């Protein structure tokens, strides 16, 4: 079908609806108190004003002046929205109106209907938001009359050229199932302890992004972060190796890390995982490529100080725009919001390397979601866009039995590079090795690694040590050669 979509006024919501609402259709907005139904409606109407289209807000409950004040507070232009206030005034209570011969529904229905018809015929709005449609239930004598009245009213609006959003106040005693059948689309807003979400369960005439998507109500209104759909994103890129700039390390990796691969840097705390990732970014910056670090645990200033101390010029990289350090507070950000931050860096700022530091910090942001599924989605998107991914994974055990990861994400990785502490002659030292590399061969031996003020130094293969992965290696003796 060829038609121009109607923007919702919220960028993320337009993406979920594959461009916006289908014109001249009616959509039900469901949700409990405080879920954001009114805010969504105001964005929809304010967008009409931006496009020089007449917009109408019909309110049965909250006074129009209060709605205008709330909309102005989040930066929306209320002057361009027309209001039809059908909410009861204080005089209704003080005058104590009663109906002796006729039911309240019969008395109230006609004047209400007349006001609606007059306003719509005079204004001819292209966008209408009605809050709440369930108020018509009190103007009908029974369910049959309610359904007939709502259907005829929606048809009247749609035939006048309007795209309609309407809310419901459903409850267990008065469910809104009938409204869901009558609408062309159903949008659910939820507000739970895990956070705010939006979901589309019905959308006639168009595809849409299914599932739950994150919602945040801010001082600038509603922000929607669509759930990442990796298969919907792809970009052409040239497959080549990304060198570290440390010859011995590149020998270990047989040239470096391939573009569009996922690398897990794993090891105990303080062993140098973040610094190792930054070394690849330093080399990429020399080629004019942009990298971004999302740090969930370490303060940005501490990261910058540590990096400069080991000859990684992060300040110069930041000044030239070849590096971005983004601190993330996992308790304040959902996985969908984080994924949209990454998309902005990749699609708008052309980031070529993305490092997540660390997986354990990312797990906190999941809010009970499946870590592996979410991380798989992010990594798959980045690979499709030709971006190299570095995941920093911390192992709790400093020495002892070797494990690549604690959270079952090894299958995601194309490359696994591990760092370990070694105790040799009573001295604490470090080793680096490669456990997995999908696209090329790699050196099977381990090498000693040092992080000095001159940068990363990697030694020759440790061919004379045994039991390195135990953390307490032993020197090979002459007798061992005879076995």
Secondary structure, 3 states (H helix, E strand, C coil): CCCCCECCCCHHHHHHCCCCECCCCEEEEEECCCCCHHHHHHHHHHHHHHCCCCEEEEECCCCHHHHHHHHHHCCCCHHHEEEEECCCCHHHHHHCCCCCCCCHHHHHHHHHHHHHHHHHHHHCCCEEEEECHHHHHHHCCCHHHHHHHHHHHHHHHHHCCCEEEEECCCCCCCCCHHHHHHCCEEEEEEEECCEEEEEEEEECCCCCCCCCEEEEEECCEEEEECCCCHHHCCCCCCCCEECCCCHHHHHHCCCCEECCCEEEEEECCCCCHHHHHHHHHHHHHHCCCEEEEEECCCCHHHHHHHHHHCCCCHHHHHHHCCEEEEECCHHHCCHHHHHHHHHHHHHCCCEEEEEEECHHHHHHCCCCCCHHHHHHHHHHHHHHCCCEEEEEEECCCCCCCCCCCCCCCHHHCCEEEEEEEEEECCEEEEEEEEEEECCCCCCCCCEEEEEECCEEEEEEECCCEECHHHCCCEECCHHHHHC
